[in-house]
Amino acid sequence: MARAGARLGVRDLAEEAGVAPATITRLEGGRGGINMKSEQALRRALEARGIQFLENGQVAEGVGVAVRKEA
């Protein structure tokens, strides 16, 4: 969701974050984990594009999309 919200393709985000495109594809497809260094790099790149990651109970600073916890 974050990548789509930032209007970035896999290759574009990979380049901005300094990770391999396969890392993003694997993460988005749920096929394996990601190391902390790559996770932090992706988060920084997305936040630089205006993406806000919300912690439990935190309210967004603008319009957007959130995933509601299932009951």
Predicted model as a PDB file, atoms N, CA, C, CB and O in Angstrom, pLDDT in the B-factor column:
MODEL        1                                                                  
ATOM      1  N   MET A   1       0.818  -1.188   0.000  1.00 85.00           N  
ATOM      2  CA  MET A   1       0.000   0.000   0.000  1.00 85.00           C  
ATOM      3  C   MET A   1       0.864   1.255   0.000  1.00 85.00           C  
ATOM      4  CB  MET A   1      -0.932  -0.004   1.197  1.00 85.00           C  
ATOM      5  O   MET A   1       0.582   2.227  -0.700  1.00 85.00           O  
ATOM      6  N   ALA A   2       1.916   1.208   0.796  1.00 89.00           N  
ATOM      7  CA  ALA A   2       2.784   2.379   0.908  1.00 89.00           C  
ATOM      8  C   ALA A   2       3.438   2.724  -0.427  1.00 89.00           C  
ATOM      9  CB  ALA A   2       3.855   2.140   1.964  1.00 89.00           C  
ATOM     10  O   ALA A   2       3.497   3.891  -0.814  1.00 89.00           O  
ATOM     11  N   ARG A   3       3.927   1.706  -1.123  1.00 91.00           N  
ATOM     12  CA  ARG A   3       4.581   1.956  -2.416  1.00 91.00           C  
ATOM     13  C   ARG A   3       3.593   2.522  -3.424  1.00 91.00           C  
ATOM     14  CB  ARG A   3       5.206   0.663  -2.965  1.00 91.00           C  
ATOM     15  O   ARG A   3       3.915   3.452  -4.163  1.00 91.00           O  
ATOM     16  N   ALA A   4       2.395   1.964  -3.451  1.00 89.00           N  
ATOM     17  CA  ALA A   4       1.371   2.466  -4.368  1.00 89.00           C  
ATOM     18  C   ALA A   4       0.987   3.893  -4.009  1.00 89.00           C  
ATOM     19  CB  ALA A   4       0.128   1.561  -4.344  1.00 89.00           C  
ATOM     20  O   ALA A   4       0.801   4.730  -4.892  1.00 89.00           O  
ATOM     21  N   GLY A   5       0.869   4.172  -2.723  1.00 87.00           N  
ATOM     22  CA  GLY A   5       0.525   5.524  -2.278  1.00 87.00           C  
ATOM     23  C   GLY A   5       1.580   6.548  -2.667  1.00 87.00           C  
ATOM     24  O   GLY A   5       1.268   7.711  -2.922  1.00 87.00           O  
ATOM     25  N   ALA A   6       2.818   6.109  -2.710  1.00 90.00           N  
ATOM     26  CA  ALA A   6       3.910   6.998  -3.112  1.00 90.00           C  
ATOM     27  C   ALA A   6       4.079   7.039  -4.630  1.00 90.00           C  
ATOM     28  CB  ALA A   6       5.217   6.554  -2.458  1.00 90.00           C  
ATOM     29  O   ALA A   6       4.914   7.773  -5.158  1.00 90.00           O  
ATOM     30  N   ARG A   7       3.269   6.236  -5.319  1.00 92.00           N  
ATOM     31  CA  ARG A   7       3.309   6.140  -6.785  1.00 92.00           C  
ATOM     32  C   ARG A   7       4.700   5.771  -7.295  1.00 92.00           C  
ATOM     33  CB  ARG A   7       2.867   7.461  -7.412  1.00 92.00           C  
ATOM     34  O   ARG A   7       5.251   6.404  -8.195  1.00 92.00           O  
ATOM     35  N   LEU A   8       5.244   4.721  -6.682  1.00 95.00           N  
ATOM     36  CA  LEU A   8       6.566   4.242  -7.061  1.00 95.00           C  
ATOM     37  C   LEU A   8       6.473   2.815  -7.582  1.00 95.00           C  
ATOM     38  CB  LEU A   8       7.539   4.321  -5.870  1.00 95.00           C  
ATOM     39  O   LEU A   8       5.740   1.989  -7.038  1.00 95.00           O  
ATOM     40  N   GLY A   9       7.209   2.542  -8.618  1.00 95.00           N  
ATOM     41  CA  GLY A   9       7.341   1.177  -9.084  1.00 95.00           C  
ATOM     42  C   GLY A   9       8.357   0.447  -8.217  1.00 95.00           C  
ATOM     43  O   GLY A   9       9.075   1.067  -7.433  1.00 95.00           O  
ATOM     44  N   VAL A  10       8.411  -0.854  -8.360  1.00 96.00           N  
ATOM     45  CA  VAL A  10       9.344  -1.655  -7.569  1.00 96.00           C  
ATOM     46  C   VAL A  10      10.780  -1.188  -7.800  1.00 96.00           C  
ATOM     47  CB  VAL A  10       9.206  -3.151  -7.918  1.00 96.00           C  
ATOM     48  O   VAL A  10      11.527  -0.978  -6.844  1.00 96.00           O  
ATOM     49  N   ARG A  11      11.160  -1.029  -9.046  1.00 97.00           N  
ATOM     50  CA  ARG A  11      12.537  -0.613  -9.359  1.00 97.00           C  
ATOM     51  C   ARG A  11      12.849   0.779  -8.837  1.00 97.00           C  
ATOM     52  CB  ARG A  11      12.770  -0.652 -10.861  1.00 97.00           C  
ATOM     53  O   ARG A  11      13.955   1.032  -8.358  1.00 97.00           O  
ATOM     54  N   ASP A  12      11.878   1.684  -8.926  1.00 97.00           N  
ATOM     55  CA  ASP A  12      12.098   3.051  -8.438  1.00 97.00           C  
ATOM     56  C   ASP A  12      12.319   3.066  -6.925  1.00 97.00           C  
ATOM     57  CB  ASP A  12      10.903   3.950  -8.805  1.00 97.00           C  
ATOM     58  O   ASP A  12      13.243   3.716  -6.436  1.00 97.00           O  
ATOM     59  N   LEU A  13      11.469   2.349  -6.186  1.00 97.00           N  
ATOM     60  CA  LEU A  13      11.619   2.298  -4.733  1.00 97.00           C  
ATOM     61  C   LEU A  13      12.924   1.612  -4.358  1.00 97.00           C  
ATOM     62  CB  LEU A  13      10.429   1.568  -4.089  1.00 97.00           C  
ATOM     63  O   LEU A  13      13.627   2.058  -3.451  1.00 97.00           O  
ATOM     64  N   ALA A  14      13.248   0.532  -5.053  1.00 97.00           N  
ATOM     65  CA  ALA A  14      14.496  -0.177  -4.768  1.00 97.00           C  
ATOM     66  C   ALA A  14      15.693   0.753  -4.926  1.00 97.00           C  
ATOM     67  CB  ALA A  14      14.647  -1.397  -5.691  1.00 97.00           C  
ATOM     68  O   ALA A  14      16.599   0.757  -4.092  1.00 97.00           O  
ATOM     69  N   GLU A  15      15.693   1.533  -5.989  1.00 97.00           N  
ATOM     70  CA  GLU A  15      16.796   2.467  -6.231  1.00 97.00           C  
ATOM     71  C   GLU A  15      16.858   3.534  -5.136  1.00 97.00           C  
ATOM     72  CB  GLU A  15      16.642   3.133  -7.612  1.00 97.00           C  
ATOM     73  O   GLU A  15      17.937   3.833  -4.625  1.00 97.00           O  
ATOM     74  N   GLU A  16      15.719   4.102  -4.778  1.00 97.00           N  
ATOM     75  CA  GLU A  16      15.694   5.140  -3.745  1.00 97.00           C  
ATOM     76  C   GLU A  16      16.122   4.606  -2.385  1.00 97.00           C  
ATOM     77  CB  GLU A  16      14.304   5.740  -3.641  1.00 97.00           C  
ATOM     78  O   GLU A  16      16.752   5.318  -1.602  1.00 97.00           O  
ATOM     79  N   ALA A  17      15.781   3.352  -2.106  1.00 97.00           N  
ATOM     80  CA  ALA A  17      16.104   2.764  -0.806  1.00 97.00           C  
ATOM     81  C   ALA A  17      17.472   2.073  -0.796  1.00 97.00           C  
ATOM     82  CB  ALA A  17      15.029   1.768  -0.410  1.00 97.00           C  
ATOM     83  O   ALA A  17      18.010   1.769   0.268  1.00 97.00           O  
ATOM     84  N   GLY A  18      18.026   1.831  -1.974  1.00 97.00           N  
ATOM     85  CA  GLY A  18      19.309   1.140  -2.043  1.00 97.00           C  
ATOM     86  C   GLY A  18      19.207  -0.348  -1.738  1.00 97.00           C  
ATOM     87  O   GLY A  18      20.113  -0.938  -1.150  1.00 97.00           O  
ATOM     88  N   VAL A  19      18.094  -0.943  -2.144  1.00 97.00           N  
ATOM     89  CA  VAL A  19      17.909  -2.391  -1.964  1.00 97.00           C  
ATOM     90  C   VAL A  19      17.642  -3.013  -3.329  1.00 97.00           C  
ATOM     91  CB  VAL A  19      16.731  -2.703  -0.966  1.00 97.00           C  
ATOM     92  O   VAL A  19      17.390  -2.309  -4.307  1.00 97.00           O  
ATOM     93  N   ALA A  20      17.701  -4.325  -3.381  1.00 95.00           N  
ATOM     94  CA  ALA A  20      17.434  -5.035  -4.637  1.00 95.00           C  
ATOM     95  C   ALA A  20      15.925  -5.070  -4.899  1.00 95.00           C  
ATOM     96  CB  ALA A  20      18.017  -6.482  -4.591  1.00 95.00           C  
ATOM     97  O   ALA A  20      15.144  -5.221  -3.959  1.00 95.00           O  
ATOM     98  N   PRO A  21      15.505  -4.935  -6.158  1.00 96.00           N  
ATOM     99  CA  PRO A  21      14.081  -5.060  -6.475  1.00 96.00           C  
ATOM    100  C   PRO A  21      13.489  -6.375  -5.971  1.00 96.00           C  
ATOM    101  CB  PRO A  21      13.872  -4.948  -7.976  1.00 96.00           C  
ATOM    102  O   PRO A  21      12.326  -6.418  -5.571  1.00 96.00           O  
ATOM    103  N   ALA A  22      14.280  -7.442  -5.989  1.00 93.00           N  
ATOM    104  CA  ALA A  22      13.796  -8.740  -5.514  1.00 93.00           C  
ATOM    105  C   ALA A  22      13.411  -8.689  -4.036  1.00 93.00           C  
ATOM    106  CB  ALA A  22      14.862  -9.816  -5.738  1.00 93.00           C  
ATOM    107  O   ALA A  22      12.521  -9.422  -3.604  1.00 93.00           O  
ATOM    108  N   THR A  23      14.067  -7.839  -3.265  1.00 93.00           N  
ATOM    109  CA  THR A  23      13.740  -7.691  -1.845  1.00 93.00           C  
ATOM    110  C   THR A  23      12.315  -7.183  -1.688  1.00 93.00           C  
ATOM    111  CB  THR A  23      14.730  -6.731  -1.149  1.00 93.00           C  
ATOM    112  O   THR A  23      11.563  -7.680  -0.850  1.00 93.00           O  
ATOM    113  N   ILE A  24      11.943  -6.194  -2.494  1.00 93.00           N  
ATOM    114  CA  ILE A  24      10.599  -5.618  -2.431  1.00 93.00           C  
ATOM    115  C   ILE A  24       9.566  -6.627  -2.926  1.00 93.00           C  
ATOM    116  CB  ILE A  24      10.523  -4.319  -3.264  1.00 93.00           C  
ATOM    117  O   ILE A  24       8.517  -6.805  -2.308  1.00 93.00           O  
ATOM    118  N   THR A  25       9.866  -7.280  -4.034  1.00 92.00           N  
ATOM    119  CA  THR A  25       8.953  -8.274  -4.584  1.00 92.00           C  
ATOM    120  C   THR A  25       8.698  -9.400  -3.585  1.00 92.00           C  
ATOM    121  CB  THR A  25       9.512  -8.844  -5.889  1.00 92.00           C  
ATOM    122  O   THR A  25       7.560  -9.836  -3.408  1.00 92.00           O  
ATOM    123  N   ARG A  26       9.759  -9.866  -2.936  1.00 90.00           N  
ATOM    124  CA  ARG A  26       9.634 -10.932  -1.940  1.00 90.00           C  
ATOM    125  C   ARG A  26       8.796 -10.457  -0.752  1.00 90.00           C  
ATOM    126  CB  ARG A  26      11.028 -11.394  -1.463  1.00 90.00           C  
ATOM    127  O   ARG A  26       7.930 -11.190  -0.274  1.00 90.00           O  
ATOM    128  N   LEU A  27       9.046  -9.246  -0.278  1.00 89.00           N  
ATOM    129  CA  LEU A  27       8.308  -8.690   0.860  1.00 89.00           C  
ATOM    130  C   LEU A  27       6.831  -8.531   0.521  1.00 89.00           C  
ATOM    131  CB  LEU A  27       8.903  -7.336   1.280  1.00 89.00           C  
ATOM    132  O   LEU A  27       5.970  -8.933   1.304  1.00 89.00           O  
ATOM    133  N   GLU A  28       6.533  -7.960  -0.614  1.00 89.00           N  
ATOM    134  CA  GLU A  28       5.145  -7.716  -1.002  1.00 89.00           C  
ATOM    135  C   GLU A  28       4.392  -9.009  -1.285  1.00 89.00           C  
ATOM    136  CB  GLU A  28       5.095  -6.820  -2.221  1.00 89.00           C  
ATOM    137  O   GLU A  28       3.177  -9.077  -1.096  1.00 89.00           O  
ATOM    138  N   GLY A  29       5.101 -10.021  -1.734  1.00 88.00           N  
ATOM    139  CA  GLY A  29       4.462 -11.294  -2.045  1.00 88.00           C  
ATOM    140  C   GLY A  29       4.348 -12.212  -0.847  1.00 88.00           C  
ATOM    141  O   GLY A  29       3.791 -13.305  -0.949  1.00 88.00           O  
ATOM    142  N   GLY A  30       4.876 -11.773   0.300  1.00 84.00           N  
ATOM    143  CA  GLY A  30       4.810 -12.588   1.495  1.00 84.00           C  
ATOM    144  C   GLY A  30       5.672 -13.836   1.422  1.00 84.00           C  
ATOM    145  O   GLY A  30       5.416 -14.822   2.113  1.00 84.00           O  
ATOM    146  N   ARG A  31       6.697 -13.786   0.579  1.00 80.00           N  
ATOM    147  CA  ARG A  31       7.557 -14.963   0.379  1.00 80.00           C  
ATOM    148  C   ARG A  31       8.902 -14.775   1.066  1.00 80.00           C  
ATOM    149  CB  ARG A  31       7.767 -15.232  -1.122  1.00 80.00           C  
ATOM    150  O   ARG A  31       9.938 -14.732   0.404  1.00 80.00           O  
ATOM    151  N   GLY A  32       8.890 -14.665   2.356  1.00 73.00           N  
ATOM    152  CA  GLY A  32      10.152 -14.561   3.078  1.00 73.00           C  
ATOM    153  C   GLY A  32      10.272 -13.243   3.808  1.00 73.00           C  
ATOM    154  O   GLY A  32       9.532 -12.291   3.559  1.00 73.00           O  
ATOM    155  N   GLY A  33      11.212 -13.219   4.702  1.00 80.00           N  
ATOM    156  CA  GLY A  33      11.412 -12.039   5.536  1.00 80.00           C  
ATOM    157  C   GLY A  33      12.313 -11.011   4.886  1.00 80.00           C  
ATOM    158  O   GLY A  33      12.703 -11.133   3.724  1.00 80.00           O  
ATOM    159  N   ILE A  34      12.624 -10.018   5.650  1.00 87.00           N  
ATOM    160  CA  ILE A  34      13.470  -8.934   5.195  1.00 87.00           C  
ATOM    161  C   ILE A  34      14.366  -8.556   6.370  1.00 87.00           C  
ATOM    162  CB  ILE A  34      12.623  -7.706   4.680  1.00 87.00           C  
ATOM    163  O   ILE A  34      13.916  -8.542   7.516  1.00 87.00           O  
ATOM    164  N   ASN A  35      15.617  -8.254   6.093  1.00 91.00           N  
ATOM    165  CA  ASN A  35      16.498  -7.905   7.209  1.00 91.00           C  
ATOM    166  C   ASN A  35      16.212  -6.472   7.674  1.00 91.00           C  
ATOM    167  CB  ASN A  35      17.991  -8.057   6.797  1.00 91.00           C  
ATOM    168  O   ASN A  35      15.645  -5.664   6.937  1.00 91.00           O  
ATOM    169  N   MET A  36      16.613  -6.183   8.897  1.00 93.00           N  
ATOM    170  CA  MET A  36      16.290  -4.904   9.514  1.00 93.00           C  
ATOM    171  C   MET A  36      16.870  -3.720   8.733  1.00 93.00           C  
ATOM    172  CB  MET A  36      16.801  -4.879  10.941  1.00 93.00           C  
ATOM    173  O   MET A  36      16.219  -2.681   8.624  1.00 93.00           O  
ATOM    174  N   LYS A  37      18.067  -3.860   8.196  1.00 96.00           N  
ATOM    175  CA  LYS A  37      18.697  -2.783   7.440  1.00 96.00           C  
ATOM    176  C   LYS A  37      17.863  -2.426   6.205  1.00 96.00           C  
ATOM    177  CB  LYS A  37      20.123  -3.186   7.023  1.00 96.00           C  
ATOM    178  O   LYS A  37      17.654  -1.248   5.914  1.00 96.00           O  
ATOM    179  N   SER A  38      17.391  -3.443   5.484  1.00 94.00           N  
ATOM    180  CA  SER A  38      16.564  -3.203   4.302  1.00 94.00           C  
ATOM    181  C   SER A  38      15.215  -2.608   4.694  1.00 94.00           C  
ATOM    182  CB  SER A  38      16.359  -4.507   3.518  1.00 94.00           C  
ATOM    183  O   SER A  38      14.711  -1.702   4.030  1.00 94.00           O  
ATOM    184  N   GLU A  39      14.636  -3.122   5.775  1.00 91.00           N  
ATOM    185  CA  GLU A  39      13.357  -2.597   6.241  1.00 91.00           C  
ATOM    186  C   GLU A  39      13.462  -1.113   6.592  1.00 91.00           C  
ATOM    187  CB  GLU A  39      12.868  -3.393   7.453  1.00 91.00           C  
ATOM    188  O   GLU A  39      12.592  -0.318   6.236  1.00 91.00           O  
ATOM    189  N   GLN A  40      14.516  -0.757   7.280  1.00 95.00           N  
ATOM    190  CA  GLN A  40      14.711   0.650   7.662  1.00 95.00           C  
ATOM    191  C   GLN A  40      14.947   1.526   6.436  1.00 95.00           C  
ATOM    192  CB  GLN A  40      15.894   0.784   8.637  1.00 95.00           C  
ATOM    193  O   GLN A  40      14.450   2.650   6.374  1.00 95.00           O  
ATOM    194  N   ALA A  41      15.697   1.023   5.466  1.00 96.00           N  
ATOM    195  CA  ALA A  41      15.963   1.780   4.242  1.00 96.00           C  
ATOM    196  C   ALA A  41      14.677   2.017   3.457  1.00 96.00           C  
ATOM    197  CB  ALA A  41      16.986   1.043   3.367  1.00 96.00           C  
ATOM    198  O   ALA A  41      14.451   3.112   2.942  1.00 96.00           O  
ATOM    199  N   LEU A  42      13.833   0.985   3.368  1.00 95.00           N  
ATOM    200  CA  LEU A  42      12.552   1.138   2.669  1.00 95.00           C  
ATOM    201  C   LEU A  42      11.651   2.134   3.397  1.00 95.00           C  
ATOM    202  CB  LEU A  42      11.842  -0.224   2.541  1.00 95.00           C  
ATOM    203  O   LEU A  42      11.011   2.977   2.767  1.00 95.00           O  
ATOM    204  N   ARG A  43      11.604   2.035   4.702  1.00 92.00           N  
ATOM    205  CA  ARG A  43      10.769   2.953   5.483  1.00 92.00           C  
ATOM    206  C   ARG A  43      11.231   4.400   5.297  1.00 92.00           C  
ATOM    207  CB  ARG A  43      10.802   2.573   6.979  1.00 92.00           C  
ATOM    208  O   ARG A  43      10.408   5.293   5.091  1.00 92.00           O  
ATOM    209  N   ARG A  44      12.536   4.632   5.369  1.00 95.00           N  
ATOM    210  CA  ARG A  44      13.062   5.998   5.186  1.00 95.00           C  
ATOM    211  C   ARG A  44      12.716   6.538   3.800  1.00 95.00           C  
ATOM    212  CB  ARG A  44      14.595   6.021   5.390  1.00 95.00           C  
ATOM    213  O   ARG A  44      12.314   7.693   3.663  1.00 95.00           O  
ATOM    214  N   ALA A  45      12.873   5.700   2.772  1.00 96.00           N  
ATOM    215  CA  ALA A  45      12.578   6.135   1.407  1.00 96.00           C  
ATOM    216  C   ALA A  45      11.103   6.482   1.254  1.00 96.00           C  
ATOM    217  CB  ALA A  45      12.972   5.047   0.398  1.00 96.00           C  
ATOM    218  O   ALA A  45      10.764   7.483   0.622  1.00 96.00           O  
ATOM    219  N   LEU A  46      10.229   5.669   1.825  1.00 94.00           N  
ATOM    220  CA  LEU A  46       8.790   5.931   1.726  1.00 94.00           C  
ATOM    221  C   LEU A  46       8.387   7.151   2.554  1.00 94.00           C  
ATOM    222  CB  LEU A  46       7.995   4.702   2.184  1.00 94.00           C  
ATOM    223  O   LEU A  46       7.561   7.950   2.113  1.00 94.00           O  
ATOM    224  N   GLU A  47       8.953   7.300   3.730  1.00 92.00           N  
ATOM    225  CA  GLU A  47       8.647   8.480   4.552  1.00 92.00           C  
ATOM    226  C   GLU A  47       9.121   9.764   3.878  1.00 92.00           C  
ATOM    227  CB  GLU A  47       9.294   8.349   5.938  1.00 92.00           C  
ATOM    228  O   GLU A  47       8.485  10.809   4.015  1.00 92.00           O  
ATOM    229  N   ALA A  48      10.227   9.689   3.157  1.00 94.00           N  
ATOM    230  CA  ALA A  48      10.716  10.852   2.411  1.00 94.00           C  
ATOM    231  C   ALA A  48       9.736  11.259   1.318  1.00 94.00           C  
ATOM    232  CB  ALA A  48      12.088  10.556   1.798  1.00 94.00           C  
ATOM    233  O   ALA A  48       9.727  12.408   0.877  1.00 94.00           O  
ATOM    234  N   ARG A  49       8.901  10.297   0.879  1.00 92.00           N  
ATOM    235  CA  ARG A  49       7.875  10.558  -0.132  1.00 92.00           C  
ATOM    236  C   ARG A  49       6.529  10.924   0.482  1.00 92.00           C  
ATOM    237  CB  ARG A  49       7.712   9.348  -1.024  1.00 92.00           C  
ATOM    238  O   ARG A  49       5.534  11.055  -0.231  1.00 92.00           O  
ATOM    239  N   GLY A  50       6.493  11.092   1.829  1.00 88.00           N  
ATOM    240  CA  GLY A  50       5.263  11.520   2.482  1.00 88.00           C  
ATOM    241  C   GLY A  50       4.413  10.414   3.077  1.00 88.00           C  
ATOM    242  O   GLY A  50       3.310  10.674   3.558  1.00 88.00           O  
ATOM    243  N   ILE A  51       4.904   9.188   3.052  1.00 89.00           N  
ATOM    244  CA  ILE A  51       4.151   8.081   3.634  1.00 89.00           C  
ATOM    245  C   ILE A  51       4.306   8.119   5.151  1.00 89.00           C  
ATOM    246  CB  ILE A  51       4.629   6.713   3.062  1.00 89.00           C  
ATOM    247  O   ILE A  51       5.416   8.277   5.660  1.00 89.00           O  
ATOM    248  N   GLN A  52       3.201   7.975   5.869  1.00 87.00           N  
ATOM    249  CA  GLN A  52       3.214   7.954   7.333  1.00 87.00           C  
ATOM    250  C   GLN A  52       2.845   6.547   7.790  1.00 87.00           C  
ATOM    251  CB  GLN A  52       2.225   9.020   7.933  1.00 87.00           C  
ATOM    252  O   GLN A  52       1.777   6.042   7.446  1.00 87.00           O  
ATOM    253  N   PHE A  53       3.718   5.919   8.556  1.00 86.00           N  
ATOM    254  CA  PHE A  53       3.442   4.606   9.123  1.00 86.00           C  
ATOM    255  C   PHE A  53       2.815   4.820  10.495  1.00 86.00           C  
ATOM    256  CB  PHE A  53       4.745   3.730   9.217  1.00 86.00           C  
ATOM    257  O   PHE A  53       3.376   5.524  11.335  1.00 86.00           O  
ATOM    258  N   LEU A  54       1.655   4.214  10.722  1.00 81.00           N  
ATOM    259  CA  LEU A  54       0.918   4.416  11.957  1.00 81.00           C  
ATOM    260  C   LEU A  54       1.157   3.287  12.938  1.00 81.00           C  
ATOM    261  CB  LEU A  54      -0.558   4.549  11.672  1.00 81.00           C  
ATOM    262  O   LEU A  54       1.148   2.112  12.571  1.00 81.00           O  
ATOM    263  N   GLU A  55       1.367   3.652  14.171  1.00 78.00           N  
ATOM    264  CA  GLU A  55       1.440   2.679  15.256  1.00 78.00           C  
ATOM    265  C   GLU A  55       0.027   2.473  15.774  1.00 78.00           C  
ATOM    266  CB  GLU A  55       2.408   3.153  16.403  1.00 78.00           C  
ATOM    267  O   GLU A  55      -0.865   3.259  15.457  1.00 78.00           O  
ATOM    268  N   ASN A  56      -0.188   1.449  16.549  1.00 77.00           N  
ATOM    269  CA  ASN A  56      -1.508   1.129  17.091  1.00 77.00           C  
ATOM    270  C   ASN A  56      -2.130   2.337  17.791  1.00 77.00           C  
ATOM    271  CB  ASN A  56      -1.409  -0.049  18.067  1.00 77.00           C  
ATOM    272  O   ASN A  56      -1.554   2.879  18.735  1.00 77.00           O  
ATOM    273  N   GLY A  57      -3.304   2.754  17.325  1.00 76.00           N  
ATOM    274  CA  GLY A  57      -4.031   3.866  17.926  1.00 76.00           C  
ATOM    275  C   GLY A  57      -3.619   5.241  17.438  1.00 76.00           C  
ATOM    276  O   GLY A  57      -4.272   6.229  17.774  1.00 76.00           O  
ATOM    277  N   GLN A  58      -2.563   5.332  16.663  1.00 77.00           N  
ATOM    278  CA  GLN A  58      -2.098   6.617  16.157  1.00 77.00           C  
ATOM    279  C   GLN A  58      -3.036   7.093  15.051  1.00 77.00           C  
ATOM    280  CB  GLN A  58      -0.639   6.513  15.637  1.00 77.00           C  
ATOM    281  O   GLN A  58      -3.564   6.286  14.287  1.00 77.00           O  
ATOM    282  N   VAL A  59      -3.237   8.399  14.969  1.00 79.00           N  
ATOM    283  CA  VAL A  59      -4.135   8.981  13.975  1.00 79.00           C  
ATOM    284  C   VAL A  59      -3.302   9.600  12.854  1.00 79.00           C  
ATOM    285  CB  VAL A  59      -5.073  10.045  14.622  1.00 79.00           C  
ATOM    286  O   VAL A  59      -2.282  10.242  13.105  1.00 79.00           O  
ATOM    287  N   ALA A  60      -3.748   9.400  11.629  1.00 78.00           N  
ATOM    288  CA  ALA A  60      -3.052   9.929  10.460  1.00 78.00           C  
ATOM    289  C   ALA A  60      -3.078  11.451  10.453  1.00 78.00           C  
ATOM    290  CB  ALA A  60      -3.676   9.386   9.174  1.00 78.00           C  
ATOM    291  O   ALA A  60      -4.007  12.076  10.966  1.00 78.00           O  
ATOM    292  N   GLU A  61      -2.045  12.031   9.865  1.00 78.00           N  
ATOM    293  CA  GLU A  61      -1.942  13.485   9.749  1.00 78.00           C  
ATOM    294  C   GLU A  61      -2.646  14.015   8.512  1.00 78.00           C  
ATOM    295  CB  GLU A  61      -0.490  13.903   9.723  1.00 78.00           C  
ATOM    296  O   GLU A  61      -2.740  15.230   8.336  1.00 78.00           O  
ATOM    297  N   GLY A  62      -3.133  13.155   7.668  1.00 75.00           N  
ATOM    298  CA  GLY A  62      -3.803  13.575   6.445  1.00 75.00           C  
ATOM    299  C   GLY A  62      -4.695  12.458   5.938  1.00 75.00           C  
ATOM    300  O   GLY A  62      -4.924  11.465   6.630  1.00 75.00           O  
ATOM    301  N   VAL A  63      -5.196  12.628   4.726  1.00 71.00           N  
ATOM    302  CA  VAL A  63      -6.051  11.599   4.147  1.00 71.00           C  
ATOM    303  C   VAL A  63      -5.219  10.372   3.812  1.00 71.00           C  
ATOM    304  CB  VAL A  63      -6.773  12.125   2.889  1.00 71.00           C  
ATOM    305  O   VAL A  63      -4.005  10.477   3.633  1.00 71.00           O  
ATOM    306  N   GLY A  64      -5.852   9.222   3.725  1.00 69.00           N  
ATOM    307  CA  GLY A  64      -5.102   8.031   3.390  1.00 69.00           C  
ATOM    308  C   GLY A  64      -5.910   6.774   3.579  1.00 69.00           C  
ATOM    309  O   GLY A  64      -7.140   6.803   3.620  1.00 69.00           O  
ATOM    310  N   VAL A  65      -5.200   5.666   3.694  1.00 66.00           N  
ATOM    311  CA  VAL A  65      -5.809   4.359   3.822  1.00 66.00           C  
ATOM    312  C   VAL A  65      -5.206   3.667   5.032  1.00 66.00           C  
ATOM    313  CB  VAL A  65      -5.611   3.516   2.535  1.00 66.00           C  
ATOM    314  O   VAL A  65      -4.010   3.786   5.298  1.00 66.00           O  
ATOM    315  N   ALA A  66      -6.039   2.948   5.756  1.00 68.00           N  
ATOM    316  CA  ALA A  66      -5.556   2.153   6.893  1.00 68.00           C  
ATOM    317  C   ALA A  66      -6.221   0.796   6.833  1.00 68.00           C  
ATOM    318  CB  ALA A  66      -5.850   2.860   8.261  1.00 68.00           C  
ATOM    319  O   ALA A  66      -7.296   0.647   6.251  1.00 68.00           O  
ATOM    320  N   VAL A  67      -5.589  -0.187   7.429  1.00 65.00           N  
ATOM    321  CA  VAL A  67      -6.143  -1.530   7.504  1.00 65.00           C  
ATOM    322  C   VAL A  67      -6.680  -1.716   8.924  1.00 65.00           C  
ATOM    323  CB  VAL A  67      -5.063  -2.626   7.139  1.00 65.00           C  
ATOM    324  O   VAL A  67      -5.950  -1.568   9.904  1.00 65.00           O  
ATOM    325  N   ARG A  68      -7.941  -2.035   9.012  1.00 66.00           N  
ATOM    326  CA  ARG A  68      -8.581  -2.201  10.304  1.00 66.00           C  
ATOM    327  C   ARG A  68      -8.315  -3.614  10.815  1.00 66.00           C  
ATOM    328  CB  ARG A  68     -10.102  -1.922  10.208  1.00 66.00           C  
ATOM    329  O   ARG A  68      -8.342  -4.580  10.052  1.00 66.00           O  
ATOM    330  N   LYS A  69      -8.062  -3.718  12.105  1.00 68.00           N  
ATOM    331  CA  LYS A  69      -7.849  -5.024  12.730  1.00 68.00           C  
ATOM    332  C   LYS A  69      -9.166  -5.785  12.711  1.00 68.00           C  
ATOM    333  CB  LYS A  69      -7.308  -4.876  14.191  1.00 68.00           C  
ATOM    334  O   LYS A  69     -10.213  -5.241  13.061  1.00 68.00           O  
ATOM    335  N   GLU A  70      -9.105  -7.047  12.299  1.00 67.00           N  
ATOM    336  CA  GLU A  70     -10.326  -7.860  12.258  1.00 67.00           C  
ATOM    337  C   GLU A  70     -10.785  -8.180  13.674  1.00 67.00           C  
ATOM    338  CB  GLU A  70     -10.092  -9.166  11.459  1.00 67.00           C  
ATOM    339  O   GLU A  70      -9.971  -8.367  14.579  1.00 67.00           O  
ATOM    340  N   ALA A  71     -12.100  -8.240  13.851  1.00 56.00           N  
ATOM    341  CA  ALA A  71     -12.653  -8.526  15.185  1.00 56.00           C  
ATOM    342  C   ALA A  71     -12.561  -9.970  15.542  1.00 56.00           C  
ATOM    343  CB  ALA A  71     -14.080  -8.094  15.270  1.00 56.00           C  
ATOM    344  O   ALA A  71     -12.982 -10.366  16.628  1.00 56.00           O  
TER     345      ALA A  71                                                      
ENDMDL                                                                          
END                                                                             
